[in-house]
Structures are given as structure tokens and as C-alpha cells.
Amino acid sequence: MKKNLKHLVMDFKAISKRICTLRLKGKFYNYTIINVHAPTEVFTEEEKESFYDLLQKTYEECPSYNVKIVTGDMNAKLRRRKYIVQQ
């Protein structure tokens, strides 16, 4: 963070090794930025479910009057689909 913006930081929390939050003071609203690093497909369903449950809990615990921004690496994997065109 740039030195001239440090005075805007209200709070920082490392929720887990994959989720952290940063609260910033704004002119009209305060902002909560939730930074995530989601597990990939190689993780078990339990691990992925646990991550998303914690993300939901983290989101809900943010002050309701804050602007909430979720950002980070959601590890979306897109597959190419082959379409067969029949004439």
C-alpha cells in the first residue's frame, strides 16, 4: 500500500491462508475488500466446501453499511466444448 493511503486503513484480518479482509475508510462509505485464493479442482469436495463456507461467513460478518468487494483468484477453469454441426 502506498504511504499516502495508509491513513485510510481501518483494519486488516488474515482469516485463513486463503482469505483476508482489508477495511478502508471512504469519503461517503467505508469499503471492505475480501481477497481470496480459492482451491483448485485437485482439492477434495470437503476442502472446497469448507473454503466457500468460510468465505460466506466472512462476507456476512462484514459491516452491512460497508461496500463489499470480493476479489482474488477464484481458479475458474474453462473447458473448450466441441460442437458438432450436422447438416
N, C-alpha and C positions, 0 to 999 in steps of 0.2 A: 504494500500500500504506500502511496506517495505521502511524504511527510506533511504536506499541506492538507491532507484529508484525514489524518489520524484523529483529529478532534471530533470527527463525525462518528467514530466507532463507539457504540454504546455497549456492545457485548460480543464475545466470541465463545462458542462452545464446540468442542470436539465430541460429538455424540458417540461415534464409533470410528473405526478406521476407514469407514466408507461414507460417513455422513458428518457434516459440520454445518454450523449456522453462524452467520455474521449479521448483527443488527446495526443499522446505520441511521443516524438522525437526518431527517429531511426537512425541507422548508415547510411543507404542508402536511406530509405524512412521514412516518418512520418506515424503514424498509427492513425486511428480514430476508436474507439470501440464504437458501439452503443449497449447499453444494454436495453433490452425490457422486459416487463411483459405484455403479450397480454391478452385481456379479454377472458373469457371462453364462452361457449355456452349459459350460462344463461343470458348474456347481449343481448340487442336488436341489430338488424342488423345495425341500425343507429350508435350505440356506437362502434360496431366493425369496421364499415366502416370508422368512424371518426378516430379511432386509426390507421388503416392502411394508411389512407391519411396522417396523421401526420408523421408516420414512413417513408413514401415515401418522403415527403417534407424534413425531417431531413436528410435522406440519400443523397438526391440531393444537399442539402446545404453544405455538407462536401466538403472540397477542393478536386478537381479532381485528384490531384497528390498524394493524401494520399492512403494508403492501408486501405480499409474499411472492418471492421469486425462487423457483426451483431450477437449478442449472447443474451442469456437470456432464459426466459421461454415462449415459444410460445404456450403453453397449447394445444398441439396436443392431441386429444383423438382418440385412435384407437379402432375400434369395431371388435369383432370376427364375422366372417361370417361363417355361416353353409353351407357347400356344400353338396348337396345331390348327392350321386353317384348312378346312375341307371345302373343296369346290364341287 
